[in-house]
Amino acid sequence: MKAAIVVLILGSSCVPCAVMAGGTLDADEVFATIKQRVEIAEVLASSLEFRCTAFADTVLGSAAVPALGGARIGPYTLWARRRGSKGVWTLQVTVETRARWQDASGTEVPEDKFPMATAVKEQLEGVKIKVCKEVCDAQAEDKPCQISASN
């Protein structure tokens, strides 16, 4: 009986999770969001090299948000290393964002009504850098992306 209660609690609190999952995207797409804060973009681009592939925690499912099925939203994960270093990616960079849902007229849609949205804009909330105890991403290619802080 205890297991059934736990399943019901998890099932009822995670309805959006059932229709959303993570996915990959190009690192420069994530960096476009980071550029909302020029000073952060400049520090990151001048001191780090980034793997070309990033990860979005959420890919919107068509069942959840019909007009935005397949769209990716943060938080995002990038893998990086100190600029000029060789070898593995030793840093995990998490880009925190806040989704702003909009309808067809550009009016903001309340978060509890996000399935009716036809557009989503993301606002940069912050960037966290974590040193990995081991290799951050064993699948990573050695050659970094060319990422610029300017548009």
Secondary structure as the mmCIF struct_conf table of DSSP 4:
data_model
#
loop_
_struct_conf.conf_type_id
_struct_conf.id
_struct_conf.beg_label_comp_id
_struct_conf.beg_label_asym_id
_struct_conf.beg_label_seq_id
_struct_conf.end_label_comp_id
_struct_conf.end_label_asym_id
_struct_conf.end_label_seq_id
HELX_RH_AL_P HELX_RH_AL_P1 LYS A 2 SER A 13
TURN_TY1_P TURN_TY1_P1 VAL A 15 VAL A 15
HELX_RH_3T_P HELX_RH_3T_P1 PRO A 16 VAL A 19
STRN STRN1 MET A 20 ASP A 26
HELX_RH_AL_P HELX_RH_AL_P2 ALA A 27 ILE A 34
TURN_TY1_P TURN_TY1_P2 LYS A 35 GLN A 36
BEND BEND1 ARG A 37 ARG A 37
HELX_RH_AL_P HELX_RH_AL_P3 VAL A 38 SER A 47
STRN STRN2 LEU A 48 PHE A 50
BEND BEND2 CYS A 52 CYS A 52
STRN STRN3 THR A 53 LEU A 60
TURN_TY1_P TURN_TY1_P3 SER A 62 ALA A 64
BEND BEND3 VAL A 65 VAL A 65
HELX_RH_3T_P HELX_RH_3T_P2 PRO A 66 LEU A 68
TURN_TY1_P TURN_TY1_P4 GLY A 69 GLY A 70
STRN STRN4 ARG A 72 ARG A 82
TURN_TY1_P TURN_TY1_P5 ARG A 83 GLY A 84
BEND BEND4 GLY A 87 VAL A 88
STRN STRN5 LEU A 91 GLN A 102
TURN_TY1_P TURN_TY1_P6 ALA A 104 SER A 105
BEND BEND5 GLY A 106 GLY A 106
HELX_LH_PP_P HELX_LH_PP_P1 THR A 107 THR A 107
STRN STRN6 GLU A 108 GLU A 108
HELX_LH_PP_P HELX_LH_PP_P2 VAL A 109 PRO A 110
HELX_RH_3T_P HELX_RH_3T_P3 GLU A 111 MET A 116
BEND BEND6 THR A 118 THR A 118
STRN STRN7 ALA A 119 VAL A 131
BEND BEND7 LYS A 133 GLU A 134
BEND BEND8 CYS A 136 CYS A 136
TURN_TY1_P TURN_TY1_P7 ALA A 138 GLN A 139
BEND BEND9 ASP A 142 LYS A 143
HELX_LH_PP_P HELX_LH_PP_P3 PRO A 144 CYS A 145
BEND BEND10 ALA A 149 ALA A 149
#
